[in-house]
């Protein structure tokens, strides 16, 4: 099994568990064109994501940051690198699950890593300010 790390919008970190578990593996970040066309994302947010991806990918021998159809770009990069497995960090998103399913259907093994938790809070989050009041002491010590 040759590993490829998929760094996605929910896992943009230099300490991403999938990245840390596979320090020598090729890695990819894809701005998903269909998602961007359907959702209004502020330019500042896109810039933040781009800078985060570039920072996280820095220092690896094989990387790719691109815009395209997410699954297609991951499959192309995996083929070019000779990878048979995609490693990614879990976030709770139906879109992420659909991507995992599509990659598996295309013949890649998908290895999922648990995301680091910032807090032990497990309730619903509707407004950040209310959430923050509940977790601030735990997060900041």
N, C-alpha and C positions, 0 to 999 in steps of 0.2 A: 504494500500500500504506500503510495507516494502522496504526501499531504499537500494540500493547498489551503491557505487560510483566507476566508472571506471576511473582511472587515466591513461591517455594515453600519448604517446610521445609528443603530442602537448600541453599538459597541466601539465607538470611536475613542480609543484610549491606548496609550503606550503600554499600559498594564492589562490590556485585554486578555482574558484567560486563554482563548484559542491562540493568540499571538505568542503568549509566553510559553505555552505548551509545545509550540512548533517554531522555535527561534530561527531555524535554517530553511523553513518552508517558503515557497513563493507566496505572495499575498496580493489580494486584489480588493479595491474599493470601487463600487459602481454607483454613480448617480443614475437612478432608474428613470429613464426618460418618460415612460407612461405615468409613473407616480408623480413626477414633476409637472406633467401636463394636466393632471387631474387635481392637483393640490397647489394652492398658492403658498409658496415658501418665500419668505423675505430674502432679499439678496444678502443681507448681513448674516442670516442663518446659513445660507449656502456657502458663503465665504468661511464662516466658522467651521463648517463641516469639512470643506476642502482643506483648510489649514490643519485641522485635526487628523485627517486621513494622511496627508503628506508627512506630518510629524510622526505618526504611528508607523508608517511604511519605511521611514528613513532607516538606512543601515542594512536593509535586506538586499540580497543579491538580485532577486527577481521580484519586481512589483509592477502593478498596473493600477492607475487611477483613471477612470474614464466615465463617459456618459453613454448610455445605451440601454438596451433591454437587459435587465439584470441577469436573468437566467442564461440568456444567450452569451453575454460577455463572460460570465463565470465558466460556462462550458468551453468557450473558445480558449480562454486562458489556461484552463486545466489541460486541454488537449495539447496546446503549445508547450506546456511545461511537463507533459507526461504524467500528470497527476490523476489518481484514481479515487481520491477521497477529498471532500471539502470539510474543513474544520471551521466552526463558527460558534460564537457565544450566543446563548439563548436570551432573547427578550420576549416579552409576551405581546405578540403581534400576529394577527391572522395572516397578514401578508408574508411574514417571515416563515410561517408554517407552510404556506403555499409554495414558497420558493424552495424550502427543504424538500417537499414532495416532488416538485418538478425536477430537481437535481437528482433525486433518487430514481425517478422514472427514466431519466436520461442515462442511468447506469453508474452514477457516482455514489460512493458511500458517503453518508453524511454523519459527521461526528460532532456532537453538540456539547458545549461546556456550560456549566452553570455560571451565571453572572455574579460578580461580587455584589453583595448587598450593602447599601449605605446605611440601612436601618433595619430593625426587626419589625417595623410597622407592616401590617398586612391588610389593613382596611382599604376601602375604596378611596380614590383621590379625585375629588371634583374640582377643588380650588387649591392652588399651591399654598396660599397664605394659611388656610386652615390646616393643611397637611404639615406645613413647616412649624406651626405652633405646637403640634403634637410631637414632632421628632427633633426639634432644634437642640434640646438638651442632650439627647443621645448622640446626635451627629457631631456636635461641637465639643462634647465632653463636659 
